[in-house]
Amino acid sequence: IYCTRAHILCSFCTIFVQFKQQLMYKMKKIIFTLLCSVLFSVPSFAQNMNSKGDNIIGEYLYVKKEGDSKIRISKAADGTYTAQVFWVANALDKNGNKRKDVKNKDKSLRNVDLDKVVIIKGLKYDADDKEWGDADIYDLSSGKIYDVDIEFKDAKTLEVYGNIWGIGKTVYWKKIK
């Protein structure tokens, strides 16, 4: 009788161990499948946002050390897109006056309030490349103008690449509206 009970207990333990191993294998498969679906769906969100030109229309937050700003992208009558600053964190100077675009190379624009500066005009959507470009971007902090290419990194983030002769930098604008 003792050997029979030990034999039953040993068989039960073997069955339990096999069941546990199968369960762990299935759990690993499920977790791997979920991770893959999440990882590969992130680029598809960006692809969906890059699939139509008008997806770029909206309001964005640009965070930088010189001070945050908010930018509104709208569609112009000619079908291109325009980006205009509509809010800056440090809008007032030390005397309480609205800060102006004093670094602008175009002297006629140096009296424009920083929170009203148009930074991109004539931005075009390229349906083949699924990105926006063929325009210039104006940098408020330096007064310089760069070639610009824009695309969505994900559903809520624009990747904005400004360059001169292929040398430049990428910044990110977060969609807020």
C-alpha positions in Angstrom: 0.0 0.0 0.0 2.8 2.4 0.9 4.5 1.9 -2.5 1.2 2.4 -4.3 0.7 5.8 -2.5 4.2 6.9 -3.3 3.8 5.8 -6.9 0.5 7.8 -7.1 2.2 10.8 -5.5 5.1 10.6 -7.8 2.8 10.3 -10.9 0.8 13.3 -9.7 4.1 15.4 -9.3 5.2 14.4 -12.8 1.9 15.4 -14.3 1.9 18.7 -12.3 5.4 19.6 -13.5 4.5 18.8 -17.1 1.3 20.9 -16.8 3.3 23.8 -15.3 5.9 23.6 -18.1 3.2 23.7 -20.7 1.4 26.6 -19.0 4.7 28.6 -18.8 5.4 27.9 -22.5 1.9 29.2 -23.4 2.3 32.2 -21.2 5.6 33.1 -22.8 4.1 32.7 -26.3 1.2 35.0 -25.3 3.5 37.6 -23.8 5.8 37.5 -26.8 2.8 37.9 -29.2 1.5 40.9 -27.2 4.9 42.6 -27.1 5.3 42.2 -30.8 1.9 43.5 -31.6 2.6 46.6 -29.4 6.0 47.2 -30.9 4.9 46.9 -34.5 1.7 48.9 -34.0 3.6 52.0 -32.9 5.1 52.6 -36.4 1.7 52.0 -37.9 0.2 54.8 -35.9 2.8 57.1 -37.3 2.2 55.7 -40.8 -1.5 56.4 -40.4 -0.8 60.0 -39.4 1.6 60.4 -42.3 -1.0 59.0 -44.8 -2.9 62.3 -45.3 -1.7 65.8 -45.7 -4.3 67.4 -43.5 -3.4 65.2 -40.5 -0.7 67.8 -39.7 -3.3 70.5 -39.0 -3.5 71.3 -35.3 -1.8 72.8 -32.3 1.6 71.7 -31.0 3.7 72.3 -27.9 7.5 72.8 -28.5 9.5 72.4 -25.3 13.0 73.9 -25.3 15.4 75.4 -22.8 15.0 79.0 -24.1 11.3 78.7 -23.3 8.3 76.7 -24.5 6.1 77.8 -27.3 2.8 76.6 -28.9 2.5 76.4 -32.7 -0.7 76.3 -34.8 -0.5 74.6 -38.2 -3.2 75.5 -40.7 -3.9 75.0 -44.3 -3.5 77.9 -46.6 -5.8 78.8 -49.5 -3.2 77.4 -52.0 -3.2 74.0 -50.3 0.1 74.4 -48.5 0.5 74.5 -44.8 1.5 77.4 -42.5 2.9 77.2 -39.0 2.5 80.2 -36.7 3.5 80.7 -33.1 0.5 81.6 -31.0 1.9 81.4 -27.4 5.4 81.7 -25.9 6.2 81.1 -22.2 8.4 84.2 -21.9 6.2 86.6 -23.9 7.1 89.7 -21.8 10.4 91.4 -21.5 11.9 92.7 -18.2 9.8 95.9 -18.5 6.5 94.0 -19.0 6.3 94.8 -22.8 5.6 92.1 -25.4 8.8 90.7 -26.7 9.4 91.2 -30.4 11.1 89.2 -33.2 14.3 91.4 -33.0 16.6 88.7 -34.5 14.7 88.5 -37.8 16.9 89.3 -40.8 13.9 91.0 -42.4 13.9 94.4 -40.7 10.2 94.9 -41.5 9.3 91.9 -39.4 11.3 92.8 -36.3 8.3 94.6 -34.7 6.1 91.4 -34.8 5.2 90.0 -31.3 7.0 86.7 -30.6 3.6 85.0 -30.1 2.5 86.0 -33.6 5.5 85.0 -35.8 4.9 82.8 -38.8 7.7 80.2 -38.7 6.7 78.1 -41.8 5.0 79.1 -45.0 4.3 77.0 -48.1 4.8 73.6 -46.5 3.9 70.9 -49.0 2.7 67.4 -48.4 4.5 64.7 -50.5 2.0 61.8 -50.8 4.7 59.4 -52.2 7.1 60.0 -49.3 4.3 60.6 -46.8 6.0 63.6 -45.3 5.8 67.4 -45.4 8.6 69.6 -46.8 9.7 71.8 -49.6 9.7 74.8 -47.3 11.8 76.7 -44.8 11.4 77.0 -41.0 12.4 80.2 -39.2 14.1 79.8 -35.8 13.0 82.5 -33.4 15.9 82.1 -31.0 18.6 82.5 -33.6 16.9 84.4 -36.5 18.1 81.7 -38.9 16.2 80.0 -41.7 16.5 76.3 -42.4 15.1 73.8 -44.9 12.5 71.7 -43.1 11.1 68.2 -43.4 8.3 67.0 -41.1 6.7 63.7 -40.4 4.9 62.1 -37.5 7.1 60.0 -35.2 3.9 58.6 -33.5 0.3 59.7 -33.4 1.0 62.7 -31.1 4.5 63.7 -32.0 5.8 65.6 -35.0 9.5 65.1 -35.9 10.7 68.4 -37.3 14.1 68.3 -39.0 15.7 71.6 -39.9 18.9 71.7 -41.9 21.3 73.8 -43.9 23.2 71.9 -46.6 22.2 68.6 -44.9 23.5 69.6 -41.5 20.9 70.2 -38.9 18.9 69.0 -36.0 15.6 67.3 -35.2 13.2 68.7 -32.7 9.8 67.3 -31.6 6.5 69.0 -31.3 3.8 67.3 -29.2 0.2 67.6 -30.5 -2.1 69.2 -28.0 -5.1 69.9 -30.2 
